[in-house]
Amino acid sequence: MHSGRILVVAPDDDLRRSLTFALAAYGYTVVAEQAWPGDATADAFDCIVLDEQVLSKSSTLPPALLSGPRPVLLLAYSEDALANEAVTGVIAMPLKGEAVPQAVAAAIATARQNAK
């Protein structure tokens, strides 16, 4: 089983529930939010899974979100988002199989390895 704290930010209720269920099944502790939580500290999480729609709807994302040691994975619907270089990784939507748990596990493992 994997371990770590994951922040999922997605406006769609069904997507948030699905991601929370899938990641929890792999042993992650998941905090799921509809929008970027204003009081959240990105460093409190081992990985952030961010829906592309959050980027287009919010002007309140902290600048530190896309920097720092924790990986940020973007759920991408558009060609522009698929080419986003500001995030650690991009996961194409619609989701296929275990794409998110696998991407989260790989991103956390890489971040932990780089921290050594």
Kinemage of the C-alpha trace (Angstrom):
@kinemage 1
@onewidth
@group {chain A} dominant
@subgroup {mainchain}
@vectorlist {calphas} color= white
{ca met a 1} P 0.000 0.000 0.000
{ca his a 2} L 1.084 3.559 -0.698
{ca ser a 3} L 1.005 6.301 1.841
{ca gly a 4} L 0.820 10.028 1.618
{ca arg a 5} L -1.561 12.970 1.788
{ca ile a 6} L -3.167 13.929 -1.502
{ca leu a 7} L -5.104 17.118 -2.245
{ca val a 8} L -7.654 16.675 -5.032
{ca val a 9} L -9.132 19.906 -6.399
{ca ala a 10} L -11.934 19.416 -8.936
{ca pro a 11} L -15.245 21.235 -9.356
{ca asp a 12} L -17.176 18.115 -10.412
{ca asp a 13} L -18.643 16.198 -7.441
{ca asp a 14} L -18.597 12.813 -9.187
{ca leu a 15} L -14.979 13.224 -10.285
{ca arg a 16} L -13.895 14.223 -6.764
{ca arg a 17} L -15.687 11.227 -5.243
{ca ser a 18} L -14.230 8.858 -7.834
{ca leu a 19} L -10.678 10.137 -7.350
{ca thr a 20} L -11.038 10.059 -3.567
{ca phe a 21} L -12.264 6.451 -3.675
{ca ala a 22} L -9.531 5.320 -6.081
{ca leu a 23} L -6.703 6.996 -4.170
{ca ala a 24} L -7.994 5.874 -0.753
{ca ala a 25} L -8.089 2.301 -2.062
{ca tyr a 26} L -4.329 2.637 -2.585
{ca gly a 27} L -3.806 3.788 0.989
{ca tyr a 28} L -3.603 7.531 0.470
{ca thr a 29} L -5.207 10.060 2.776
{ca val a 30} L -7.250 12.292 0.482
{ca val a 31} L -8.561 15.800 1.009
{ca ala a 32} L -10.987 16.655 -1.802
{ca glu a 33} L -12.107 20.209 -2.528
{ca gln a 34} L -14.344 21.815 -5.149
{ca ala a 35} L -12.026 24.828 -5.482
{ca trp a 36} L -8.581 25.693 -4.217
{ca pro a 37} L -8.996 25.962 -0.437
{ca gly a 38} L -7.867 29.414 0.583
{ca asp a 39} L -6.518 28.210 3.910
{ca ala a 40} L -4.676 25.164 2.539
{ca thr a 41} L -0.933 25.003 2.603
{ca ala a 42} L 0.297 23.140 -0.455
{ca asp a 43} L 3.292 21.851 1.497
{ca ala a 44} L 0.929 19.930 3.790
{ca phe a 45} L 0.403 17.445 0.946
{ca asp a 46} L 2.636 14.919 -0.778
{ca cys a 47} L 0.899 15.449 -4.123
{ca ile a 48} L -1.803 17.675 -5.602
{ca val a 49} L -4.211 16.479 -8.288
{ca leu a 50} L -5.694 19.533 -9.957
{ca asp a 51} L -8.490 19.593 -12.527
{ca glu a 52} L -7.817 21.864 -15.508
{ca gln a 53} L -11.138 23.606 -14.875
{ca val a 54} L -9.815 24.920 -11.565
{ca leu a 55} L -7.044 26.779 -13.376
{ca ser a 56} L -9.488 28.432 -15.751
{ca lys a 57} L -12.017 29.340 -13.031
{ca ser a 58} L -9.746 30.607 -10.308
{ca ser a 59} L -7.594 33.648 -10.019
{ca thr a 60} L -6.862 32.875 -6.371
{ca leu a 61} L -4.435 29.977 -6.756
{ca pro a 62} L -1.339 30.734 -4.735
{ca pro a 63} L 1.781 31.276 -6.853
{ca ala a 64} L 3.596 28.687 -4.733
{ca leu a 65} L 1.198 26.011 -5.945
{ca leu a 66} L 3.204 25.221 -9.053
{ca ser a 67} L 6.574 25.509 -7.372
{ca gly a 68} L 8.135 23.660 -4.522
{ca pro a 69} L 8.978 20.059 -3.821
{ca arg a 70} L 5.525 18.487 -3.994
{ca pro a 71} L 4.317 17.206 -7.366
{ca val a 72} L 1.283 18.753 -9.038
{ca leu a 73} L -0.620 16.551 -11.495
{ca leu a 74} L -3.034 18.236 -13.893
{ca leu a 75} L -6.160 16.494 -15.179
{ca ala a 76} L -6.190 17.835 -18.733
{ca tyr a 77} L -9.096 18.107 -21.160
{ca ser a 78} L -7.569 20.427 -23.766
{ca glu a 79} L -4.519 20.296 -26.010
{ca asp a 80} L -3.122 23.393 -24.280
{ca ala a 81} L -3.350 21.734 -20.873
{ca leu a 82} L -1.736 18.556 -22.197
{ca ala a 83} L 1.294 20.692 -23.054
{ca asn a 84} L 1.378 22.490 -19.677
{ca glu a 85} L 4.999 22.562 -18.515
{ca ala a 86} L 4.281 24.341 -15.227
{ca val a 87} L 3.064 21.124 -13.576
{ca thr a 88} L 4.896 17.930 -12.686
{ca gly a 89} L 2.701 15.742 -14.849
{ca val a 90} L -0.407 15.749 -16.986
{ca ile a 91} L -3.115 13.086 -17.026
{ca ala a 92} L -5.341 13.084 -20.110
{ca met a 93} L -9.084 13.127 -19.573
{ca pro a 94} L -11.245 11.124 -19.726
{ca leu a 95} L -9.478 8.931 -17.235
{ca lys a 96} L -8.483 5.409 -18.150
{ca gly a 97} L -8.094 2.622 -15.608
{ca glu a 98} L -5.620 3.317 -12.860
{ca ala a 99} L -4.116 6.424 -14.483
{ca val a 100} L -4.399 8.678 -11.435
{ca pro a 101} L -3.172 6.263 -8.706
{ca gln a 102} L -0.268 5.224 -10.937
{ca ala a 103} L 0.659 8.824 -11.748
{ca val a 104} L 0.428 9.827 -8.078
{ca ala a 105} L 2.601 6.892 -6.972
{ca ala a 106} L 5.236 7.677 -9.609
{ca ala a 107} L 5.241 11.411 -8.852
{ca ile a 108} L 5.590 10.890 -5.098
{ca ala a 109} L 8.334 8.294 -5.562
{ca thr a 110} L 10.261 10.666 -7.838
{ca ala a 111} L 9.819 13.595 -5.432
{ca arg a 112} L 11.024 11.487 -2.496
{ca gln a 113} L 14.002 10.233 -4.480
{ca asn a 114} L 14.930 13.784 -5.517
{ca ala a 115} L 14.690 14.935 -1.878
{ca lys a 116} L 17.440 12.545 -0.800
